[in-house]
Amino acid sequence: LPWITLVPGGVPALALATDPVEHGVLRRPPRRPEAQIMDPGFFRFVMFRGVLAASVALGAFAYEFQMRGDVDAARAFAFTVLVVEELLRSFSARSATRTIWEVGLLSNMRLFVVVVVSFALQLTIVQTPVLEVVFSTRPLDFNQCLGAIGLGAIPLVIIQASRAVVRRRLSAAG
């Protein structure tokens, strides 16, 4: 588990620190001094995102275990799905209100490179025999790699779509 904490979670955070300041940030009113950092809306979002990521990873594990009957293969697949989800989430963390397409997927090249390199390292872990022993995984074939990317993208797509819907509703109401 230190791998998931340090590389897919931590290294992109360093690249996010170099992200350009969001346009219009100084036009927003300041947060009330008595406002909590973790208000109920933010807490709901964090819980939703966590349940969504866990559901996708557990679903990936269950599917792979059902198909192959090998717990290590299922673990490797779910592990890769979770890492992909965490890496892609870093793109979503660039703005709380705008979608990744509005922010620009390639507008922070450091982040993009870190995500690509981290994904390559993840594939190295599950494809290298010595590391397979250390992480108790099995090699993934090409279709499994594509499946891991697709499944890992589900939380990102849902969160981005919900941002777009909320913004559309707010602009229609206001």
Disulfide bonds with the S-S distance in Angstrom:
none
